[in-house]
Amino acid sequence: MGAIERNGYQFIPEFSVIKQNGAIHVYHHDQFIEDLLFQFEGKFPEIDQIEELVNDYCIKHDI
């Protein structure tokens, strides 16, 4: 699962299968902004779940 880019922002997902949680690291022009934390079930997080988190972030921050 690679990075998602939107209007100069980059969202890089990282997750732990053992702990069943993850984070999406948010960068703007290579400067770290914040982490979006999430939990999931199964072997990997669903791509739709990650895309939804990114979309929600973009809406809230008018990106």
PDB file with SEQRES, HELIX, SHEET and CRYST1 records, atoms N, CA, C and O in Angstrom:
SEQRES   1 A   63  MET GLY ALA ILE GLU ARG ASN GLY TYR GLN PHE ILE PRO          
SEQRES   2 A   63  GLU PHE SER VAL ILE LYS GLN ASN GLY ALA ILE HIS VAL          
SEQRES   3 A   63  TYR HIS HIS ASP GLN PHE ILE GLU ASP LEU LEU PHE GLN          
SEQRES   4 A   63  PHE GLU GLY LYS PHE PRO GLU ILE ASP GLN ILE GLU GLU          
SEQRES   5 A   63  LEU VAL ASN ASP TYR CYS ILE LYS HIS ASP ILE                  
HELIX    1 AA1 ILE A   47  LYS A   60  1                                  14    
SHEET    1 AA1 4 ILE A   4  ARG A   6  0                                        
SHEET    2 AA1 4 TYR A   9  SER A  16 -1                                        
SHEET    3 AA1 4 ASN A  21  HIS A  28 -1                                        
SHEET    4 AA1 4 GLN A  31  GLN A  39 -1                                        
CRYST1    1.000    1.000    1.000  90.00  90.00  90.00 P 1           1          
ATOM      1  N   MET A   1       0.846  -1.161   0.000  1.00  0.00           N  
ATOM      2  CA  MET A   1       0.000   0.000   0.000  1.00  0.00           C  
ATOM      3  C   MET A   1       0.896   1.231   0.000  1.00  0.00           C  
ATOM      4  O   MET A   1       1.686   1.427   0.923  1.00  0.00           O  
ATOM      5  N   GLY A   2       0.776   2.056  -1.031  1.00  0.00           N  
ATOM      6  CA  GLY A   2       1.650   3.207  -1.175  1.00  0.00           C  
ATOM      7  C   GLY A   2       1.040   4.489  -0.648  1.00  0.00           C  
ATOM      8  O   GLY A   2      -0.042   4.494  -0.062  1.00  0.00           O  
ATOM      9  N   ALA A   3       1.751   5.559  -0.868  1.00  0.00           N  
ATOM     10  CA  ALA A   3       1.310   6.868  -0.414  1.00  0.00           C  
ATOM     11  C   ALA A   3       0.170   7.385  -1.291  1.00  0.00           C  
ATOM     12  O   ALA A   3       0.058   7.037  -2.467  1.00  0.00           O  
ATOM     13  N   ILE A   4      -0.664   8.217  -0.689  1.00  0.00           N  
ATOM     14  CA  ILE A   4      -1.746   8.898  -1.389  1.00  0.00           C  
ATOM     15  C   ILE A   4      -1.369  10.374  -1.421  1.00  0.00           C  
ATOM     16  O   ILE A   4      -0.977  10.933  -0.397  1.00  0.00           O  
ATOM     17  N   GLU A   5      -1.483  11.013  -2.589  1.00  0.00           N  
ATOM     18  CA  GLU A   5      -1.133  12.420  -2.711  1.00  0.00           C  
ATOM     19  C   GLU A   5      -2.347  13.226  -3.116  1.00  0.00           C  
ATOM     20  O   GLU A   5      -3.104  12.845  -4.008  1.00  0.00           O  
ATOM     21  N   ARG A   6      -2.518  14.372  -2.425  1.00  0.00           N  
ATOM     22  CA  ARG A   6      -3.625  15.285  -2.722  1.00  0.00           C  
ATOM     23  C   ARG A   6      -3.172  16.720  -2.501  1.00  0.00           C  
ATOM     24  O   ARG A   6      -2.845  17.095  -1.375  1.00  0.00           O  
ATOM     25  N   ASN A   7      -3.146  17.528  -3.553  1.00  0.00           N  
ATOM     26  CA  ASN A   7      -2.886  18.962  -3.464  1.00  0.00           C  
ATOM     27  C   ASN A   7      -1.682  19.323  -2.595  1.00  0.00           C  
ATOM     28  O   ASN A   7      -1.789  20.190  -1.728  1.00  0.00           O  
ATOM     29  N   GLY A   8      -0.565  18.687  -2.807  1.00  0.00           N  
ATOM     30  CA  GLY A   8       0.644  18.980  -2.055  1.00  0.00           C  
ATOM     31  C   GLY A   8       0.756  18.241  -0.735  1.00  0.00           C  
ATOM     32  O   GLY A   8       1.773  18.354  -0.051  1.00  0.00           O  
ATOM     33  N   TYR A   9      -0.273  17.485  -0.366  1.00  0.00           N  
ATOM     34  CA  TYR A   9      -0.245  16.673   0.848  1.00  0.00           C  
ATOM     35  C   TYR A   9       0.067  15.233   0.472  1.00  0.00           C  
ATOM     36  O   TYR A   9      -0.342  14.747  -0.583  1.00  0.00           O  
ATOM     37  N   GLN A  10       0.790  14.568   1.341  1.00  0.00           N  
ATOM     38  CA  GLN A  10       1.104  13.160   1.138  1.00  0.00           C  
ATOM     39  C   GLN A  10       0.665  12.395   2.388  1.00  0.00           C  
ATOM     40  O   GLN A  10       0.970  12.792   3.512  1.00  0.00           O  
ATOM     41  N   PHE A  11      -0.046  11.307   2.174  1.00  0.00           N  
ATOM     42  CA  PHE A  11      -0.568  10.466   3.249  1.00  0.00           C  
ATOM     43  C   PHE A  11       0.091   9.096   3.122  1.00  0.00           C  
ATOM     44  O   PHE A  11      -0.110   8.385   2.138  1.00  0.00           O  
ATOM     45  N   ILE A  12       0.882   8.737   4.138  1.00  0.00           N  
ATOM     46  CA  ILE A  12       1.648   7.494   4.084  1.00  0.00           C  
ATOM     47  C   ILE A  12       1.154   6.550   5.174  1.00  0.00           C  
ATOM     48  O   ILE A  12       1.395   6.792   6.357  1.00  0.00           O  
ATOM     49  N   PRO A  13       0.462   5.471   4.788  1.00  0.00           N  
ATOM     50  CA  PRO A  13      -0.049   4.524   5.786  1.00  0.00           C  
ATOM     51  C   PRO A  13       1.039   3.586   6.304  1.00  0.00           C  
ATOM     52  O   PRO A  13       1.947   3.189   5.574  1.00  0.00           O  
ATOM     53  N   GLU A  14       0.918   3.247   7.584  1.00  0.00           N  
ATOM     54  CA  GLU A  14       1.800   2.284   8.240  1.00  0.00           C  
ATOM     55  C   GLU A  14       0.932   1.544   9.257  1.00  0.00           C  
ATOM     56  O   GLU A  14       0.087   2.152   9.914  1.00  0.00           O  
ATOM     57  N   PHE A  15       1.142   0.223   9.386  1.00  0.00           N  
ATOM     58  CA  PHE A  15       0.281  -0.523  10.301  1.00  0.00           C  
ATOM     59  C   PHE A  15       1.008  -1.720  10.892  1.00  0.00           C  
ATOM     60  O   PHE A  15       2.021  -2.184  10.370  1.00  0.00           O  
ATOM     61  N   SER A  16       0.452  -2.206  12.005  1.00  0.00           N  
ATOM     62  CA  SER A  16       0.962  -3.390  12.686  1.00  0.00           C  
ATOM     63  C   SER A  16      -0.128  -4.463  12.678  1.00  0.00           C  
ATOM     64  O   SER A  16      -1.203  -4.266  13.244  1.00  0.00           O  
ATOM     65  N   VAL A  17       0.152  -5.587  12.039  1.00  0.00           N  
ATOM     66  CA  VAL A  17      -0.807  -6.688  11.998  1.00  0.00           C  
ATOM     67  C   VAL A  17      -0.972  -7.284  13.399  1.00  0.00           C  
ATOM     68  O   VAL A  17      -2.074  -7.678  13.781  1.00  0.00           O  
ATOM     69  N   ILE A  18       0.107  -7.350  14.152  1.00  0.00           N  
ATOM     70  CA  ILE A  18       0.059  -7.931  15.498  1.00  0.00           C  
ATOM     71  C   ILE A  18      -0.814  -7.101  16.418  1.00  0.00           C  
ATOM     72  O   ILE A  18      -1.635  -7.648  17.153  1.00  0.00           O  
ATOM     73  N   LYS A  19      -0.649  -5.788  16.387  1.00  0.00           N  
ATOM     74  CA  LYS A  19      -1.413  -4.903  17.278  1.00  0.00           C  
ATOM     75  C   LYS A  19      -2.762  -4.500  16.694  1.00  0.00           C  
ATOM     76  O   LYS A  19      -3.605  -3.949  17.402  1.00  0.00           O  
ATOM     77  N   GLN A  20      -2.973  -4.774  15.394  1.00  0.00           N  
ATOM     78  CA  GLN A  20      -4.212  -4.443  14.704  1.00  0.00           C  
ATOM     79  C   GLN A  20      -4.510  -2.944  14.736  1.00  0.00           C  
ATOM     80  O   GLN A  20      -5.663  -2.537  14.874  1.00  0.00           O  
ATOM     81  N   ASN A  21      -3.457  -2.126  14.606  1.00  0.00           N  
ATOM     82  CA  ASN A  21      -3.657  -0.688  14.526  1.00  0.00           C  
ATOM     83  C   ASN A  21      -2.671  -0.099  13.532  1.00  0.00           C  
ATOM     84  O   ASN A  21      -1.759  -0.774  13.055  1.00  0.00           O  
ATOM     85  N   GLY A  22      -2.875   1.163  13.235  1.00  0.00           N  
ATOM     86  CA  GLY A  22      -1.981   1.803  12.291  1.00  0.00           C  
ATOM     87  C   GLY A  22      -2.084   3.305  12.370  1.00  0.00           C  
ATOM     88  O   GLY A  22      -2.815   3.860  13.190  1.00  0.00           O  
ATOM     89  N   ALA A  23      -1.337   3.948  11.502  1.00  0.00           N  
ATOM     90  CA  ALA A  23      -1.337   5.398  11.411  1.00  0.00           C  
ATOM     91  C   ALA A  23      -1.129   5.795   9.962  1.00  0.00           C  
ATOM     92  O   ALA A  23      -0.466   5.100   9.192  1.00  0.00           O  
ATOM     93  N   ILE A  24      -1.704   6.915   9.617  1.00  0.00           N  
ATOM     94  CA  ILE A  24      -1.450   7.521   8.322  1.00  0.00           C  
ATOM     95  C   ILE A  24      -0.658   8.788   8.617  1.00  0.00           C  
ATOM     96  O   ILE A  24      -1.174   9.718   9.238  1.00  0.00           O  
ATOM     97  N   HIS A  25       0.581   8.823   8.178  1.00  0.00           N  
ATOM     98  CA  HIS A  25       1.445   9.973   8.406  1.00  0.00           C  
ATOM     99  C   HIS A  25       1.109  11.035   7.357  1.00  0.00           C  
ATOM    100  O   HIS A  25       1.146  10.766   6.156  1.00  0.00           O  
ATOM    101  N   VAL A  26       0.784  12.238   7.822  1.00  0.00           N  
ATOM    102  CA  VAL A  26       0.392  13.324   6.931  1.00  0.00           C  
ATOM    103  C   VAL A  26       1.556  14.301   6.791  1.00  0.00           C  
ATOM    104  O   VAL A  26       2.094  14.797   7.781  1.00  0.00           O  
ATOM    105  N   TYR A  27       1.931  14.566   5.541  1.00  0.00           N  
ATOM    106  CA  TYR A  27       2.993  15.520   5.221  1.00  0.00           C  
ATOM    107  C   TYR A  27       2.445  16.565   4.253  1.00  0.00           C  
ATOM    108  O   TYR A  27       1.593  16.267   3.417  1.00  0.00           O  
ATOM    109  N   HIS A  28       2.942  17.786   4.377  1.00  0.00           N  
ATOM    110  CA  HIS A  28       2.617  18.832   3.412  1.00  0.00           C  
ATOM    111  C   HIS A  28       3.934  19.404   2.908  1.00  0.00           C  
ATOM    112  O   HIS A  28       4.697  19.991   3.675  1.00  0.00           O  
ATOM    113  N   HIS A  29       4.194  19.232   1.634  1.00  0.00           N  
ATOM    114  CA  HIS A  29       5.471  19.646   1.028  1.00  0.00           C  
ATOM    115  C   HIS A  29       6.648  19.129   1.858  1.00  0.00           C  
ATOM    116  O   HIS A  29       7.542  19.894   2.223  1.00  0.00           O  
ATOM    117  N   ASP A  30       6.641  17.841   2.150  1.00  0.00           N  
ATOM    118  CA  ASP A  30       7.701  17.125   2.878  1.00  0.00           C  
ATOM    119  C   ASP A  30       7.848  17.513   4.347  1.00  0.00           C  
ATOM    120  O   ASP A  30       8.804  17.093   4.998  1.00  0.00           O  
ATOM    121  N   GLN A  31       6.929  18.299   4.874  1.00  0.00           N  
ATOM    122  CA  GLN A  31       6.955  18.648   6.302  1.00  0.00           C  
ATOM    123  C   GLN A  31       5.875  17.848   7.023  1.00  0.00           C  
ATOM    124  O   GLN A  31       4.708  17.873   6.634  1.00  0.00           O  
ATOM    125  N   PHE A  32       6.277  17.138   8.080  1.00  0.00           N  
ATOM    126  CA  PHE A  32       5.335  16.327   8.841  1.00  0.00           C  
ATOM    127  C   PHE A  32       4.288  17.227   9.498  1.00  0.00           C  
ATOM    128  O   PHE A  32       4.618  18.252  10.096  1.00  0.00           O  
ATOM    129  N   ILE A  33       3.003  16.819   9.374  1.00  0.00           N  
ATOM    130  CA  ILE A  33       1.897  17.576   9.962  1.00  0.00           C  
ATOM    131  C   ILE A  33       1.331  16.841  11.179  1.00  0.00           C  
ATOM    132  O   ILE A  33       1.301  17.395  12.278  1.00  0.00           O  
ATOM    133  N   GLU A  34       0.882  15.588  10.988  1.00  0.00           N  
ATOM    134  CA  GLU A  34       0.299  14.804  12.079  1.00  0.00           C  
ATOM    135  C   GLU A  34       0.086  13.363  11.643  1.00  0.00           C  
ATOM    136  O   GLU A  34       0.265  13.015  10.476  1.00  0.00           O  
ATOM    137  N   ASP A  35      -0.303  12.527  12.617  1.00  0.00           N  
ATOM    138  CA  ASP A  35      -0.665  11.131  12.351  1.00  0.00           C  
ATOM    139  C   ASP A  35      -2.163  10.957  12.521  1.00  0.00           C  
ATOM    140  O   ASP A  35      -2.760  11.491  13.456  1.00  0.00           O  
ATOM    141  N   LEU A  36      -2.761  10.207  11.613  1.00  0.00           N  
ATOM    142  CA  LEU A  36      -4.161   9.805  11.738  1.00  0.00           C  
ATOM    143  C   LEU A  36      -4.147   8.353  12.203  1.00  0.00           C  
ATOM    144  O   LEU A  36      -3.742   7.467  11.450  1.00  0.00           O  
ATOM    145  N   LEU A  37      -4.582   8.102  13.423  1.00  0.00           N  
ATOM    146  CA  LEU A  37      -4.544   6.758  14.000  1.00  0.00           C  
ATOM    147  C   LEU A  37      -5.818   5.995  13.653  1.00  0.00           C  
ATOM    148  O   LEU A  37      -6.896   6.582  13.564  1.00  0.00           O  
ATOM    149  N   PHE A  38      -5.686   4.675  13.456  1.00  0.00           N  
ATOM    150  CA  PHE A  38      -6.845   3.839  13.173  1.00  0.00           C  
ATOM    151  C   PHE A  38      -6.597   2.418  13.652  1.00  0.00           C  
ATOM    152  O   PHE A  38      -5.466   2.017  13.923  1.00  0.00           O  
ATOM    153  N   GLN A  39      -7.690   1.670  13.748  1.00  0.00           N  
ATOM    154  CA  GLN A  39      -7.631   0.245  14.084  1.00  0.00           C  
ATOM    155  C   GLN A  39      -8.287  -0.535  12.952  1.00  0.00           C  
ATOM    156  O   GLN A  39      -9.094   0.007  12.198  1.00  0.00           O  
ATOM    157  N   PHE A  40      -7.934  -1.810  12.843  1.00  0.00           N  
ATOM    158  CA  PHE A  40      -8.514  -2.654  11.796  1.00  0.00           C  
ATOM    159  C   PHE A  40      -8.569  -4.093  12.281  1.00  0.00           C  
ATOM    160  O   PHE A  40      -7.985  -4.454  13.303  1.00  0.00           O  
ATOM    161  N   GLU A  41      -9.287  -4.900  11.517  1.00  0.00           N  
ATOM    162  CA  GLU A  41      -9.378  -6.333  11.799  1.00  0.00           C  
ATOM    163  C   GLU A  41      -8.884  -7.095  10.581  1.00  0.00           C  
ATOM    164  O   GLU A  41      -8.987  -6.611   9.454  1.00  0.00           O  
ATOM    165  N   GLY A  42      -8.355  -8.273  10.804  1.00  0.00           N  
ATOM    166  CA  GLY A  42      -7.883  -9.096   9.702  1.00  0.00           C  
ATOM    167  C   GLY A  42      -6.395  -8.976   9.496  1.00  0.00           C  
ATOM    168  O   GLY A  42      -5.671  -8.470  10.354  1.00  0.00           O  
ATOM    169  N   LYS A  43      -5.937  -9.453   8.328  1.00  0.00           N  
ATOM    170  CA  LYS A  43      -4.508  -9.470   8.034  1.00  0.00           C  
ATOM    171  C   LYS A  43      -3.973  -8.095   7.654  1.00  0.00           C  
ATOM    172  O   LYS A  43      -2.812  -7.789   7.927  1.00  0.00           O  
ATOM    173  N   PHE A  44      -4.792  -7.275   7.037  1.00  0.00           N  
ATOM    174  CA  PHE A  44      -4.388  -5.957   6.572  1.00  0.00           C  
ATOM    175  C   PHE A  44      -5.568  -5.002   6.690  1.00  0.00           C  
ATOM    176  O   PHE A  44      -6.718  -5.439   6.663  1.00  0.00           O  
ATOM    177  N   PRO A  45      -5.301  -3.703   6.821  1.00  0.00           N  
ATOM    178  CA  PRO A  45      -6.412  -2.743   6.789  1.00  0.00           C  
ATOM    179  C   PRO A  45      -7.002  -2.697   5.377  1.00  0.00           C  
ATOM    180  O   PRO A  45      -6.292  -2.884   4.389  1.00  0.00           O  
ATOM    181  N   GLU A  46      -8.283  -2.450   5.303  1.00  0.00           N  
ATOM    182  CA  GLU A  46      -8.949  -2.332   4.003  1.00  0.00           C  
ATOM    183  C   GLU A  46      -8.513  -1.031   3.332  1.00  0.00           C  
ATOM    184  O   GLU A  46      -8.402   0.005   3.987  1.00  0.00           O  
ATOM    185  N   ILE A  47      -8.272  -1.088   2.047  1.00  0.00           N  
ATOM    186  CA  ILE A  47      -7.896   0.105   1.297  1.00  0.00           C  
ATOM    187  C   ILE A  47      -9.000   1.152   1.408  1.00  0.00           C  
ATOM    188  O   ILE A  47      -8.713   2.345   1.514  1.00  0.00           O  
ATOM    189  N   ASP A  48     -10.257   0.717   1.385  1.00  0.00           N  
ATOM    190  CA  ASP A  48     -11.378   1.650   1.511  1.00  0.00           C  
ATOM    191  C   ASP A  48     -11.338   2.394   2.840  1.00  0.00           C  
ATOM    192  O   ASP A  48     -11.674   3.577   2.894  1.00  0.00           O  
ATOM    193  N   GLN A  49     -10.932   1.719   3.910  1.00  0.00           N  
ATOM    194  CA  GLN A  49     -10.848   2.354   5.221  1.00  0.00           C  
ATOM    195  C   GLN A  49      -9.801   3.476   5.198  1.00  0.00           C  
ATOM    196  O   GLN A  49     -10.044   4.563   5.721  1.00  0.00           O  
ATOM    197  N   ILE A  50      -8.671   3.217   4.611  1.00  0.00           N  
ATOM    198  CA  ILE A  50      -7.605   4.219   4.534  1.00  0.00           C  
ATOM    199  C   ILE A  50      -8.033   5.390   3.654  1.00  0.00           C  
ATOM    200  O   ILE A  50      -7.813   6.548   4.010  1.00  0.00           O  
ATOM    201  N   GLU A  51      -8.641   5.095   2.514  1.00  0.00           N  
ATOM    202  CA  GLU A  51      -9.106   6.154   1.626  1.00  0.00           C  
ATOM    203  C   GLU A  51     -10.181   7.009   2.305  1.00  0.00           C  
ATOM    204  O   GLU A  51     -10.219   8.223   2.106  1.00  0.00           O  
ATOM    205  N   GLU A  52     -11.042   6.396   3.092  1.00  0.00           N  
ATOM    206  CA  GLU A  52     -12.082   7.134   3.811  1.00  0.00           C  
ATOM    207  C   GLU A  52     -11.457   8.077   4.845  1.00  0.00           C  
ATOM    208  O   GLU A  52     -11.888   9.222   4.983  1.00  0.00           O  
ATOM    209  N   LEU A  53     -10.443   7.598   5.569  1.00  0.00           N  
ATOM    210  CA  LEU A  53      -9.751   8.448   6.540  1.00  0.00           C  
ATOM    211  C   LEU A  53      -9.087   9.645   5.848  1.00  0.00           C  
ATOM    212  O   LEU A  53      -9.153  10.769   6.344  1.00  0.00           O  
ATOM    213  N   VAL A  54      -8.456   9.399   4.715  1.00  0.00           N  
ATOM    214  CA  VAL A  54      -7.810  10.474   3.956  1.00  0.00           C  
ATOM    215  C   VAL A  54      -8.862  11.458   3.442  1.00  0.00           C  
ATOM    216  O   VAL A  54      -8.678  12.670   3.548  1.00  0.00           O  
ATOM    217  N   ASN A  55      -9.960  10.945   2.888  1.00  0.00           N  
ATOM    218  CA  ASN A  55     -11.027  11.816   2.383  1.00  0.00           C  
ATOM    219  C   ASN A  55     -11.609  12.667   3.499  1.00  0.00           C  
ATOM    220  O   ASN A  55     -11.816  13.866   3.308  1.00  0.00           O  
ATOM    221  N   ASP A  56     -11.881  12.078   4.666  1.00  0.00           N  
ATOM    222  CA  ASP A  56     -12.405  12.822   5.813  1.00  0.00           C  
ATOM    223  C   ASP A  56     -11.438  13.926   6.228  1.00  0.00           C  
ATOM    224  O   ASP A  56     -11.859  15.048   6.509  1.00  0.00           O  
ATOM    225  N   TYR A  57     -10.152  13.613   6.266  1.00  0.00           N  
ATOM    226  CA  TYR A  57      -9.136  14.592   6.629  1.00  0.00           C  
ATOM    227  C   TYR A  57      -9.146  15.754   5.629  1.00  0.00           C  
ATOM    228  O   TYR A  57      -9.107  16.920   6.022  1.00  0.00           O  
ATOM    229  N   CYS A  58      -9.198  15.429   4.357  1.00  0.00           N  
ATOM    230  CA  CYS A  58      -9.189  16.468   3.307  1.00  0.00           C  
ATOM    231  C   CYS A  58     -10.427  17.360   3.408  1.00  0.00           C  
ATOM    232  O   CYS A  58     -10.326  18.573   3.223  1.00  0.00           O  
ATOM    233  N   ILE A  59     -11.572  16.789   3.694  1.00  0.00           N  
ATOM    234  CA  ILE A  59     -12.797  17.574   3.848  1.00  0.00           C  
ATOM    235  C   ILE A  59     -12.694  18.498   5.058  1.00  0.00           C  
ATOM    236  O   ILE A  59     -13.020  19.682   4.969  1.00  0.00           O  
ATOM    237  N   LYS A  60     -12.239  17.954   6.193  1.00  0.00           N  
ATOM    238  CA  LYS A  60     -12.134  18.748   7.421  1.00  0.00           C  
ATOM    239  C   LYS A  60     -11.128  19.882   7.289  1.00  0.00           C  
ATOM    240  O   LYS A  60     -11.297  20.932   7.910  1.00  0.00           O  
ATOM    241  N   HIS A  61     -10.083  19.688   6.489  1.00  0.00           N  
ATOM    242  CA  HIS A  61      -9.027  20.683   6.357  1.00  0.00           C  
ATOM    243  C   HIS A  61      -9.081  21.435   5.021  1.00  0.00           C  
ATOM    244  O   HIS A  61      -8.133  22.124   4.644  1.00  0.00           O  
ATOM    245  N   ASP A  62     -10.209  21.286   4.315  1.00  0.00           N  
ATOM    246  CA  ASP A  62     -10.441  21.992   3.058  1.00  0.00           C  
ATOM    247  C   ASP A  62      -9.274  21.844   2.079  1.00  0.00           C  
ATOM    248  O   ASP A  62      -8.744  22.822   1.551  1.00  0.00           O  
ATOM    249  N   ILE A  63      -8.900  20.591   1.859  1.00  0.00           N  
ATOM    250  CA  ILE A  63      -7.779  20.287   0.945  1.00  0.00           C  
ATOM    251  C   ILE A  63      -8.335  19.916  -0.411  1.00  0.00           C  
ATOM    252  O   ILE A  63      -7.571  19.623  -1.332  1.00  0.00           O  
TER     253      ILE A  63                                                      
END                                                                             
